[in-house]
Amino acid sequence: MDLIDNKSGETANMDMLTLFETLTPLPIALSLAQCVVHKHEILICGGNKRNCFSYHTHKNQYKPICLYPDDVELFGHCVVEIPNNKNNNDTNTITLLSFGGQKKHTLIMKYRSVWSNDENGSVIKKTEKHYNEWVSFTDNENKPISIGKAKYNYCGVRAVIDGSNNHLLFIIYPSNGIDVFDLNALQYVKYDTLPPDCGTILFPCFISIKGDESATNNNTKKKNIK
């Protein structure tokens, strides 16, 4: 009986091994990195270091994107993609928002695929400013916008973007806070607290679920905030 159990365990372990493939390691070791998926790329944005890379899932290769500014200290930050609600045929370009952390920052990046030159001959010209670099998040008058009140702990903050026009940034952070920031109006529209039975929120997984009844009910609640 024990022999059968051992063989079953070995078979299960072999099955688990076949589910995973060893890929090319990062050029440098990173912890607490934030990642965003863009087409065939995984954009790896900082962590315990300021480096940002693009990993190409088809090529199994990395390319450097940029570094965070020298004055930014990363620990527990969050990076999300801001959906483009305008008609834009440039599918190689997306907007990234980086904010929060133990020492808060609020930065934005216009990311243009570093692999474009390999795939379609498109090259980022040196005269094109603010592509593939982190810059301050500003309003129409070029005034810096800060996400995260001074009194709140945004270390391990997580966020998703939702709402009727993909304009609402839902933010959860220790201790059990949940805020809503309007990316169009550039201001907070809601402060609240998660239920006590959620436990302590610290470096959680936070995603937007769509396509089933529970998600519909959840999204309905979210869309009441406009």
C-alpha positions in Angstrom: 0.0 0.0 0.0 2.8 2.3 0.9 4.6 1.5 -2.3 1.5 2.4 -4.3 1.1 5.7 -2.4 4.8 6.5 -3.0 4.4 5.9 -6.8 1.3 8.0 -6.9 3.1 10.8 -5.1 6.0 10.6 -7.6 3.7 10.7 -10.5 1.9 13.7 -9.1 5.2 15.5 -8.7 6.2 14.7 -12.2 2.9 16.0 -13.5 3.5 19.2 -11.6 7.0 19.6 -13.1 5.6 19.3 -16.6 3.3 22.3 -15.9 6.2 24.7 -15.6 8.9 25.7 -17.9 12.2 27.3 -16.9 12.6 30.6 -18.6 15.4 33.1 -19.0 16.1 34.7 -15.6 15.9 38.5 -15.2 19.2 40.4 -15.8 19.1 41.5 -12.2 17.3 40.1 -9.1 14.1 42.0 -8.2 11.7 41.6 -5.3 8.2 43.2 -5.0 8.2 43.9 -8.7 5.1 45.2 -10.4 4.1 43.8 -13.8 1.7 44.8 -16.5 0.9 42.7 -19.6 1.0 44.4 -23.0 0.4 42.2 -26.0 3.3 39.7 -26.0 5.2 41.6 -23.4 5.4 41.5 -19.6 6.5 45.0 -18.4 8.4 44.6 -15.1 8.4 47.9 -13.3 10.9 48.3 -10.4 10.8 46.4 -7.1 13.6 46.7 -4.7 15.6 48.3 -7.5 14.7 51.1 -10.0 15.1 49.1 -13.1 12.3 48.4 -15.6 12.3 45.7 -18.2 10.2 44.2 -21.0 10.0 40.5 -21.2 8.9 39.2 -24.6 6.9 35.9 -24.1 7.6 34.7 -27.6 11.3 35.5 -27.8 12.0 34.6 -24.1 14.2 37.6 -23.9 14.4 40.9 -21.9 15.0 44.4 -23.0 15.6 47.3 -20.6 13.0 50.1 -20.7 14.3 52.7 -18.2 15.1 53.5 -14.6 12.9 55.1 -12.0 14.1 58.7 -11.2 17.0 58.9 -8.7 14.8 60.5 -6.0 12.2 57.7 -6.0 12.6 54.9 -3.4 10.6 51.8 -4.2 9.0 49.5 -1.6 5.4 48.3 -2.0 4.4 50.5 -4.9 1.7 49.7 -7.5 1.7 50.0 -11.3 -1.4 49.8 -13.5 -2.2 50.5 -17.1 -4.5 53.5 -17.8 -6.9 52.4 -20.6 -7.0 54.7 -23.6 -10.6 55.8 -24.2 -9.7 57.8 -27.3 -9.5 56.6 -30.8 -5.8 55.7 -31.1 -4.4 53.5 -33.9 -1.0 53.3 -32.2 -1.4 49.9 -30.6 2.3 49.8 -29.6 1.8 52.7 -27.1 0.1 52.4 -23.6 0.1 54.6 -20.5 1.3 53.3 -17.2 0.7 54.8 -13.8 3.0 54.1 -10.9 2.1 55.3 -7.4 2.2 54.6 -3.7 4.8 52.7 -1.7 6.4 53.2 1.6 7.7 56.6 0.4 4.9 57.7 -1.9 5.4 58.8 -5.5 3.0 59.4 -8.4 4.5 59.0 -11.9 3.3 58.2 -15.4 4.9 56.6 -18.4 4.0 56.7 -22.1 5.3 53.3 -23.0 6.1 52.5 -26.6 7.2 48.9 -27.2 10.9 48.5 -27.1 10.5 45.6 -29.5 8.8 47.6 -32.2 12.0 48.0 -34.1 12.4 44.2 -34.2 8.8 43.6 -35.4 7.7 46.4 -37.7 10.6 48.8 -38.1 9.1 51.5 -35.9 11.8 53.4 -34.1 11.4 55.8 -31.1 13.1 59.0 -32.3 15.3 60.9 -29.9 13.2 64.0 -30.5 10.1 62.3 -29.1 10.1 63.3 -25.4 8.7 61.4 -22.4 8.4 58.0 -24.1 9.6 55.1 -22.0 10.5 57.2 -19.0 8.8 58.0 -15.7 7.7 61.6 -15.4 5.5 63.4 -12.9 1.7 62.9 -13.2 0.4 66.4 -13.9 -2.9 68.1 -14.7 -3.7 70.3 -17.8 -1.8 73.2 -16.1 1.3 71.0 -15.6 0.7 70.9 -11.8 1.8 67.7 -10.1 -1.0 65.3 -9.0 -0.3 63.2 -6.0 -2.2 60.0 -5.3 -2.2 59.0 -1.6 -2.9 61.2 1.3 0.0 61.8 3.7 -1.8 60.2 6.6 -2.5 56.9 4.7 -0.1 53.9 4.5 0.3 53.1 0.8 3.0 50.5 1.3 1.7 47.3 -0.4 -1.1 49.3 -2.1 -3.0 47.6 -4.9 -5.4 49.1 -7.5 -7.6 48.3 -10.5 -9.2 50.6 -13.0 -12.9 50.3 -13.7 -16.1 52.4 -14.1 -18.3 53.2 -17.0 -15.5 54.9 -18.9 -12.5 53.2 -17.3 -11.9 56.4 -15.3 -12.1 55.2 -11.7 -9.0 54.0 -9.9 -10.0 51.7 -7.0 -7.3 51.6 -4.4 -6.9 49.2 -1.4 -4.2 49.6 1.2 -3.4 49.0 4.9 -5.2 49.1 7.2 -8.3 47.9 5.2 -8.8 51.2 3.4 -10.5 51.4 0.0 -10.5 54.7 -1.9 -11.7 55.7 -5.4 -9.8 58.2 -7.5 -11.3 59.8 -10.6 -8.6 59.8 -13.3 -10.6 62.3 -15.4 -11.3 64.8 -12.6 -8.0 64.0 -10.9 -9.5 63.9 -7.5 -10.7 61.4 -4.9 -14.4 60.8 -5.0 -14.7 58.2 -2.2 -13.0 57.1 1.0 -14.2 53.9 2.7 -13.1 50.9 4.8 -13.3 47.2 3.9 -15.4 45.0 6.1 -13.7 43.8 9.3 -14.0 40.1 8.2 -11.6 40.8 5.3 -8.7 40.5 7.8 -5.6 42.7 7.5 -4.9 44.0 4.0 -1.2 43.9 3.2 0.3 43.3 -0.3 -3.0 41.7 -1.5 -4.1 40.4 -4.9 -6.7 42.8 -6.3 -8.3 42.2 -9.6 -11.5 43.2 -11.5 -13.8 40.2 -12.3 -16.2 40.4 -15.1 -18.5 38.0 -16.9 -20.5 36.4 -14.2 -23.4 37.4 -11.9 -21.3 38.1 -8.9 -19.0 40.3 -10.9 -22.1 42.1 -12.4 -23.4 42.9 -9.0 -20.0 44.1 -7.9 -19.5 46.2 -11.0 -23.0 47.7 -10.5 -21.9 48.9 -7.0 -18.7 50.3 -8.5 -20.5 52.2 -11.2 -22.8 53.9 -8.8 -19.7 56.0 -8.0 -19.5 58.5 -10.9 
